[in-house]
Amino acid sequence: MTKLNLYVVRHGQTYFNIYNKLQGWSNSPLTQKGIDGAVATGKRLADIHFDAAYCSDTTRAMDTAKLILKENQASNIKEPQTTMFFREEFYGYYEGNDMAQAWYLAGAPHGLPTFKDIVTKYSIGKAKDYLKEADPFHQAENNEEYWARVDQGFDLIRHNAHLKDGDNVLLISHGNTLLSLMERYGGGKYDLTVRPANGSLTNLTLTDDDVIVESYNK
C-alpha cells in the first residue's frame, strides 16, 4: 500500500476573510498579513523535501503555494499543479455575501440560524445541503456534489506516477474544506465550529483508499 505524506496548508488571509464574506469559487487578494503568513509557513516548511505540490485554481491558493515554495530550500518545485478539484465549496448565489447572513438564510427555516447551530445539531454536510436548498438558483454545491469533486482531487494525487511510498506532497487548501476533511476523517476529535487559521498546517496520510489525519491546524 502506498502512503503519501500530505502537508495541507490553509491559504493566507484575504480581504474577504477580513470582511467575513463567503469566498468559495470567487476570489479576493491576499492581504499583507496573508502574504506574511504564507511566507512564515514557508519558512516552517523550508527543510521539507516536497515531491509534488497541488492547490486549487483560485488565486489565493496559487499565491500562497508560490510563496511557500519560494521559501523551500529542499525541493526543486517552483510551481504547484492547479486543479478545480481542490476549490473551496461553491456557495452559488451566496458567493461574496456576508457569511453570517448567508448561513442564517440557509439554517433559519430549519430553526438553526447560525452555521454553528447547523453543525452542532447535524453536520457540515447538512450545512452544504441547506445552503443549496436556500440558493434561489440551486447552484451551490450540496454535500454529495462537493465530495464527488474533491475526491477527484485526491485521486489525482494518488495516480501521480512520479510519486512513491513515503513521498511528501504540499497541498494548499481552504477553511471549509479543512473542516469538511476533519468531519469526514477526524473521528469526531475536532471542534468543527471553529475555522482553522489562515496559514495553518494539517498533516494527512493519503493511502490507496483512505485519508488519515495525523495532526490538524497546528
Backbone hydrogen bonds, N-H to C=O, Kabsch-Sander energy under -0.5 kcal/mol:
donor,donor_aa,acceptor,acceptor_aa,energy
4,L,206,L,-2.6
5,N,167,D,-2.9
6,L,4,L,-0.7
6,L,204,L,-3.2
7,Y,5,N,-0.6
7,Y,169,V,-3.2
8,V,6,L,-0.8
8,V,202,T,-3.2
9,V,7,Y,-0.6
9,V,171,L,-2.5
10,R,200,S,-1.6
11,H,173,S,-1.9
15,Y,29,P,-1.6
18,I,14,T,-1.6
19,Y,15,Y,-2.2
20,N,16,F,-0.5
20,N,17,N,-0.9
21,K,16,F,-2.5
22,L,97,N,-2.8
31,T,13,Q,-2.2
35,I,31,T,-2.4
36,D,32,Q,-2.9
37,G,33,K,-2.4
38,A,34,G,-2.0
39,V,35,I,-2.2
40,A,36,D,-2.3
41,T,37,G,-2.3
42,G,38,A,-2.4
43,K,39,V,-2.1
44,R,40,A,-1.7
45,L,41,T,-1.6
46,A,43,K,-1.0
48,I,45,L,-1.8
49,H,47,D,-0.5
50,F,48,I,-0.9
51,D,168,N,-3.1
52,A,168,N,-0.9
54,Y,170,L,-2.9
55,C,81,Q,-1.9
56,S,172,I,-0.8
57,D,83,T,-0.6
62,M,58,T,-2.5
63,D,59,T,-3.1
64,T,60,R,-1.4
65,A,61,A,-2.5
66,K,62,M,-2.4
67,L,63,D,-2.1
68,I,64,T,-2.2
69,L,65,A,-2.8
70,K,66,K,-2.0
71,E,67,L,-1.0
71,E,68,I,-0.6
72,N,68,I,-0.7
72,N,69,L,-0.6
73,Q,46,A,-2.7
74,A,46,A,-0.9
81,Q,53,A,-3.3
82,T,80,P,-0.6
83,T,55,C,-1.7
86,F,83,T,-1.1
87,R,84,M,-1.7
88,E,24,G,-0.6
91,Y,89,E,-0.6
94,Y,91,Y,-2.1
95,E,92,G,-2.1
96,G,22,L,-2.3
97,N,94,Y,-2.3
99,M,20,N,-3.3
102,A,98,D,-2.5
103,W,99,M,-2.2
104,Y,100,A,-1.7
105,L,101,Q,-2.3
106,A,102,A,-1.7
107,G,103,W,-2.7
108,A,104,Y,-3.0
110,H,107,G,-2.0
111,G,108,A,-2.4
112,L,107,G,-2.3
118,I,114,T,-2.0
119,V,115,F,-2.7
120,T,116,K,-2.7
121,K,117,D,-2.1
122,Y,118,I,-3.0
127,A,123,S,-1.5
128,K,124,I,-2.0
129,D,125,G,-2.0
130,Y,126,K,-2.7
131,L,127,A,-2.1
132,K,128,K,-2.1
133,E,129,D,-2.0
134,A,130,Y,-2.0
135,D,131,L,-1.7
138,H,135,D,-1.1
141,E,90,F,-2.5
146,Y,142,N,-2.5
147,W,143,N,-2.3
148,A,144,E,-1.9
149,R,145,E,-1.4
150,V,146,Y,-2.6
151,D,147,W,-2.5
152,Q,148,A,-0.5
152,Q,149,R,-0.7
153,G,149,R,-0.9
153,G,150,V,-0.7
154,F,150,V,-1.6
155,D,151,D,-2.1
156,L,152,Q,-1.8
157,I,153,G,-1.6
158,R,154,F,-2.5
159,H,155,D,-2.2
160,N,157,I,-1.7
161,A,159,H,-0.8
163,L,160,N,-1.8
166,G,3,K,-3.6
167,D,164,K,-2.1
169,V,5,N,-3.2
170,L,52,A,-2.3
171,L,7,Y,-2.6
172,I,54,Y,-2.2
173,S,9,V,-3.3
173,S,171,L,-0.6
178,L,174,H,-2.4
179,L,175,G,-2.1
180,S,176,N,-2.6
181,L,177,T,-2.4
182,M,178,L,-2.2
183,E,179,L,-2.3
184,R,180,S,-2.2
185,Y,181,L,-2.9
186,G,182,M,-2.0
188,G,182,M,-0.5
189,K,186,G,-1.2
192,L,190,Y,-0.8
194,V,191,D,-0.8
199,G,10,R,-1.6
199,G,11,H,-0.7
200,S,197,A,-1.9
202,T,8,V,-2.8
203,N,215,S,-1.6
204,L,6,L,-2.4
204,L,202,T,-0.5
205,T,212,I,-2.8
206,L,4,L,-2.8
206,L,204,L,-0.5
207,T,205,T,-0.6
207,T,210,D,-2.3
212,I,205,T,-2.8
213,V,185,Y,-0.6
214,E,203,N,-2.9
214,E,212,I,-0.6
215,S,203,N,-1.7
218,K,201,L,-3.0
